[in-house]
């Protein structure tokens, strides 16, 4: 059997395997920010959760990097432990962005830290919640993001992406909370 015949025979299995490993992205190109890796009792276990319900939820691999500047995590999980230009996706999980619209330093620090670690076209995701009580916070935060993007327009673009456009998300096990997610604020590195 020649190479092409083998490819045809196994291509569907290979595609399914890629999906099971996080949508085909290499987990070594993903980082989680605002979440500790080792302190499971402080932060919940995270999973790949797929839009396609035929693909089972999968615990994230140890190849994913973490960045958390809290005193409990900073020695273990820092930007310094991540190579430059090595990441495509940085997921903000539990970042205190909704408390930061009066102080943009939290978001700016994340974006500055992420910039050198991202490849060109790499992205940083922050969750948009549906919660009606947070709508006012969403508006204030969106204004802040646009201001930050204006200041950082030479290195990032900014857009809002609806949840339906993601083949998977990284989230904690409590699936009952997923309906709270409307989409993501997305910063994309342009240079």
N, C-alpha and C positions, 0 to 999 in steps of 0.2 A: 504494500500500500504506500503510495507516494505521500509526500508532506501535505499537499492540498487535500487529499482524501481524509487524512488524519484530522486536519483542521476542521473540515466539515463535520466529521463524526463527533468531535469533542467541543465544538464552539459554543453550543448551548450550555453545556456543563461549565465551561470556563466563564461564560457571562454570568451565570447564576452564582458561581463562586466569588467573582468580583463583587457582585451585589451584596453578598453575605459579609464581605470584608469591609463594608462601609461605602457602598456605592461605587466601588472601583478606585477610590482614592487610596493612596498609601497612607496608612495610619501614622507613619513617621512624618508626614507632612501636615499633621493636625496638632494644634495645641488648644488647651482649655485655659482660659484666664479667669481669675477670681475664684478658683476652686483648688483645693489641696489634693495632692495625689495620695498621700499616705494616711491622712486622718479621716478614715471612713466614718468614725463616730461624729466628726464635725461636719463633713459634707457627704451627701449620699452618693452611692455608686451611680455612675452614668452609663447610658446605653445608646447604641444606634437604634433609632425607632424609625421604621420605614413606612412610607405612604402606601406602598404595595403590601397589603396585609398578608399576602402569601409568604412574605419573607419574615421570618421570626425576628423579634427583638434580639439584639446581641450586645453583650457586655463589652465595653470598650477595652481595647488591648493596652498592655503596658507600654507599647511604643508611642502612645500619645503623650505629649509633653504637657506639663502644667506650669502655670505662673500664678502665684498668689503672694502678695506682699504683706499679708498679715504676719504678726510675730510668730505664730505657730508654724508657718509654712516657709517663710522667706529663705531660710538656709537651704531647704530641700528643693523648692520650686521657684526658680528665678529665671529672668530673661538671660542672665549670664550663662546658663547651662544649655542654651539653644544656639545652634550654629546660625550664622548670617545666611540669608537667602535660602533657608531650608524649609520654610512652611508655605502652604497654600491656603490653609484655613485656620482661623483663630476664632473659637466659639467663646463668647462671654457668657458664663454660666454663674448666675448669682452675683453679678457685678452690681455695686450700689449706684447704678446710673440714675435711678429715679430719685435719689437724694442729692444728686450732683448738679442739678440744673442751676443751682445758686453758686456752684463752685465747679467750674469746668476742668479743674486740675485732674480729677480722677480719670475722666475720659481722655484728656490730652496725654496723661502719663501712659495709659494703655496704648493709645495710637502711636506715640513716640517710641515706646518699647517695642511694639509690634513691627514698626516700619523696617528696621534693619533685618528682622528675622523673616519677613515675608519675601517671597519671590514676586517679580512683577506680575500683576493681575491677581495676586493673593488677596484674600478677603478677611475682614474682621466682622463678626456678627454679634449684634446686641438684640435681645428679645423685645418684641412689641407685644404687650398684653392687651386683651380685650376688655379687661375690667373697667367698668364704667367709672368707678371712683378714680381710676388712674388716667382717665381721658384728659383732664386738665394737666396732669403731670406729663402725659404724652405730648401735648401741645408745647409746653415749656421745654421739654427735652428736645423736641424736633427743632425748635428755634435755636437751641444751643448747638445741636448737631450742624445745622446750616451755618451758624457762625464759625464753628470749629472748621468745617469744611472750606469755608471761604478763606480762613487763615492758612489752611493746609492744602489749598487747591493745587499747588504744584506737585504734591506727592500722593494725594488721595482724591478719588471721586466718592460721591455719596448717593445712595438711593434707598428706597424702601421696597422690600420684596415680600409679597404675600406668601403665607405658609404653603399654599398649593404649588408653588414653584420649586419646592425642595423635595428631592426624592427621599431624603431621610433628614432627621434632625438628631442632635445629641442632646439627651435629656435624662433626668432622673427616672427611676423606675415607676413612680406614681403616675400612671397613665391617665388618671382622672383629671390631672392638672393640664394636660395637653390642650383641651378646648380653650384654655385661657390664652393660648398663644395665637396671635393674629398674623405674625410675620416677623421679619427681622430688619433692623437698620443695618445697612451693609456699607462698609468702607472698603474700597478697592484700591490697592497700591498701583499707581501709574508709573512711578519711577523711583 
